């Protein structure tokens, strides 16, 4: 099952290659940026013998939620959807980073992938 972090790093790598500031390490998230959360919500998938893993990608703006931040979030979302077409939900939110005192404007994007047990 040790594929979740590697999978998240791969998504962040795709975004970085496209010129998006992206990371999987919340301590390195400096808005505006995209944080690919490396821990997914898991559900057993009996039919495929693995797990359905729901990943979260957080688009973060740097301000307090004004119209400028809304535009930044929209631009980040466009980049994410272009490079991660499996996005199924997008929800506005505020996201607390450990490096800031106030939560940052955010869009929480989710998608589901199948994670299978690693072969021995």
ZIVENDA-V60239 format. One record per residue. N is the residue number from 1. RES is the residue in three letters. SS is DSSP state (hx for helix, st for strand, lp for the rest). PSI is psi as a letter, one per 20 degrees, with the letter a starting at -180 (NA if undefined). NEAR is the number of other C-alpha atoms within 8 Angstrom. Layout:
((N:RES:SS:PSI:NEAR) (N:RES:SS:PSI:NEAR))
This chain:
((1:UNK:lp:i:7) (2:UNK:lp:k:6) (3:UNK:lp:i:8) (4:UNK:hx:g:11) (5:UNK:hx:g:9) (6:UNK:hx:h:8) (7:UNK:hx:g:9) (8:UNK:hx:g:13) (9:UNK:hx:h:12) (10:UNK:hx:g:8) (11:UNK:hx:g:10) (12:UNK:hx:h:13) (13:UNK:hx:g:9) (14:UNK:hx:g:9) (15:UNK:hx:g:14) (16:UNK:hx:g:10) (17:UNK:hx:h:7) (18:UNK:lp:j:6) (19:UNK:lp:j:6) (20:UNK:lp:p:11) (21:UNK:lp:o:9) (22:UNK:st:q:13) (23:UNK:st:r:12) (24:UNK:lp:i:11) (25:UNK:lp:o:9) (26:UNK:hx:h:10) (27:UNK:hx:i:7) (28:UNK:hx:j:6) (29:UNK:lp:o:12) (30:UNK:lp:o:6) (31:UNK:lp:q:8) (32:UNK:lp:p:10) (33:UNK:st:r:13) (34:UNK:st:p:15) (35:UNK:st:o:15) (36:UNK:st:o:16) (37:UNK:lp:p:13) (38:UNK:lp:i:11) (39:UNK:lp:p:7) (40:UNK:lp:q:10) (41:UNK:st:p:7) (42:UNK:st:q:8) (43:UNK:st:p:7) (44:UNK:st:p:8) (45:UNK:st:n:9) (46:UNK:lp:g:7) (47:UNK:lp:h:5) (48:UNK:lp:i:7) (49:UNK:lp:j:9) (50:UNK:st:b:12) (51:UNK:st:q:13) (52:UNK:st:p:12) (53:UNK:st:o:12) (54:UNK:st:o:11) (55:UNK:st:q:15) (56:UNK:st:p:11) (57:UNK:st:p:11) (58:UNK:st:o:12) (59:UNK:st:p:15) (60:UNK:st:p:15) (61:UNK:lp:r:15) (62:UNK:lp:i:10) (63:UNK:lp:b:8) (64:UNK:lp:j:7) (65:UNK:lp:k:10) (66:UNK:lp:a:7) (67:UNK:hx:h:6) (68:UNK:hx:g:7) (69:UNK:hx:h:13) (70:UNK:hx:h:10) (71:UNK:hx:g:8) (72:UNK:hx:g:10) (73:UNK:hx:g:13) (74:UNK:hx:g:8) (75:UNK:hx:g:8) (76:UNK:hx:g:12) (77:UNK:hx:g:10) (78:UNK:hx:g:8) (79:UNK:hx:g:10) (80:UNK:hx:g:10) (81:UNK:hx:h:10) (82:UNK:hx:h:7) (83:UNK:hx:i:8) (84:UNK:lp:m:8) (85:UNK:lp:i:7) (86:UNK:lp:j:7) (87:UNK:lp:p:11) (88:UNK:lp:h:8) (89:UNK:st:q:8) (90:UNK:st:p:9) (91:UNK:st:p:7) (92:UNK:st:q:8) (93:UNK:st:a:8) (94:UNK:st:p:9) (95:UNK:st:p:9) (96:UNK:lp:o:9) (97:UNK:lp:q:11) (98:UNK:lp:i:7) (99:UNK:lp:j:5) (100:UNK:lp:q:7) (101:UNK:lp:h:7) (102:UNK:lp:q:5) (103:UNK:lp:q:9) (104:UNK:st:q:14) (105:UNK:st:p:15) (106:UNK:st:q:13) (107:UNK:st:p:14) (108:UNK:st:o:13) (109:UNK:st:p:13) (110:UNK:st:q:12) (111:UNK:st:q:11) (112:UNK:st:p:11) (113:UNK:st:q:8) (114:UNK:st:p:8) (115:UNK:st:p:11) (116:UNK:st:q:9) (117:UNK:lp:q:7) (118:UNK:lp:q:7) (119:UNK:lp:q:3) (120:UNK:lp:NA:2))
